[in-house]
Amino acid sequence: MTSAARVLELLGQRGATLATAESVTGGRVAAALTAVPGSSACFLGGVVAYATEVKESVLGVPASVIAGHGVVSSACASAMASGVRDLTGATYAVSTTGVAGPGEQDGVRPGTVYVGVAGPGSPTAVALELSGDRATVQEQATREALSAVAAILDVEETGLG
């Protein structure tokens, strides 16, 4: 079973929904989810917010977060996930932000990625240091984003969270 299928199965068991807010992955997380038959039962949609202005205006990432932490940060990833959750009304949301390369962005090296997850509790974010070319970093970030959602849903299911 793929990570996307596992996430959708866990969401379906709860009657829960998911939305995505993607930057570095450019819609790959949403594509992985929608590749699974029946995904429309749980996946509401997503926003590809590549430009900083879209992160602010559409997802509601506060300018203070961007000024204080940058768009490639755990604070931005958490705010993106919370913003798309609020925008869509989803039970859960996942976000990705980072640098795929080949060069640095604002002094941040390629392979630096943050994944945010927002749900009924407080939003969380994980920092990743990935390696490889641009496509490899984007694919790894996609897998990590789906794994992060699955891990939270698994913890909630077992009651260990």
Backbone hydrogen bonds, N-H to C=O, Kabsch-Sander energy under -0.5 kcal/mol:
donor,donor_aa,acceptor,acceptor_aa,energy
6,R,2,T,-2.4
7,V,3,S,-2.5
8,L,4,A,-2.4
9,E,5,A,-2.3
10,L,6,R,-2.5
11,L,7,V,-2.6
12,G,8,L,-2.6
13,Q,9,E,-2.1
14,R,10,L,-0.9
14,R,11,L,-0.8
15,G,11,L,-0.9
15,G,12,G,-0.6
16,A,11,L,-2.6
18,L,42,C,-2.5
19,A,92,Y,-1.3
20,T,45,G,-1.7
21,A,94,V,-2.3
22,E,47,V,-2.9
23,S,96,T,-1.3
26,G,23,S,-1.3
28,R,25,T,-1.8
31,A,27,G,-2.3
32,A,28,R,-2.4
33,L,29,V,-2.1
34,T,30,A,-2.7
35,A,31,A,-1.0
36,V,33,L,-1.5
39,S,36,V,-1.8
41,A,38,G,-1.9
42,C,39,S,-1.9
43,F,39,S,-3.1
44,L,18,L,-2.8
44,L,42,C,-0.7
45,G,18,L,-0.7
47,V,20,T,-2.1
49,A,22,E,-2.3
49,A,47,V,-0.9
50,Y,48,V,-0.8
54,V,51,A,-0.6
55,K,51,A,-1.8
56,E,52,T,-2.0
57,S,53,E,-3.3
58,V,54,V,-2.0
59,L,54,V,-1.6
60,G,56,E,-0.8
61,V,55,K,-2.4
65,V,62,P,-0.9
66,I,62,P,-1.7
67,A,63,A,-2.9
68,G,64,S,-2.3
69,H,65,V,-2.7
70,G,65,V,-0.9
70,G,66,I,-1.0
73,S,71,V,-1.0
77,A,73,S,-2.2
78,S,74,S,-2.5
79,A,75,A,-2.1
80,M,76,C,-2.7
81,A,77,A,-2.2
82,S,78,S,-2.5
83,G,79,A,-2.5
84,V,80,M,-2.4
85,R,81,A,-1.9
86,D,82,S,-2.4
87,L,83,G,-2.4
88,T,84,V,-2.1
89,G,85,R,-2.2
90,A,85,R,-0.6
92,Y,17,T,-2.2
93,A,118,A,-2.4
94,V,19,A,-2.0
95,S,116,G,-2.6
96,T,21,A,-1.8
97,T,114,Y,-2.1
99,V,112,T,-2.3
105,Q,108,V,-1.9
108,V,105,Q,-2.1
111,G,99,V,-3.3
112,T,109,R,-1.5
113,V,111,G,-0.7
113,V,128,L,-2.3
114,Y,97,T,-3.2
115,V,126,V,-2.2
116,G,95,S,-1.6
117,V,124,T,-2.7
118,A,93,A,-2.6
119,G,121,G,-0.6
124,T,117,V,-2.6
126,V,115,V,-2.4
128,L,113,V,-3.2
130,L,111,G,-3.3
130,L,128,L,-0.6
137,V,133,D,-2.6
138,Q,134,R,-2.3
139,E,135,A,-2.3
140,Q,136,T,-2.8
141,A,137,V,-2.5
142,T,138,Q,-1.9
143,R,139,E,-2.2
144,E,140,Q,-2.6
145,A,141,A,-2.3
146,L,142,T,-2.1
147,S,143,R,-2.4
148,A,144,E,-2.3
149,V,145,A,-1.8
150,A,146,L,-2.4
151,A,147,S,-2.6
152,I,148,A,-1.9
153,L,149,V,-2.5
154,D,150,A,-2.8
155,V,151,A,-2.4
156,E,152,I,-2.3
157,E,153,L,-2.1
158,T,154,D,-2.1
159,G,155,V,-1.2
160,L,155,V,-1.5
161,G,155,V,-0.8
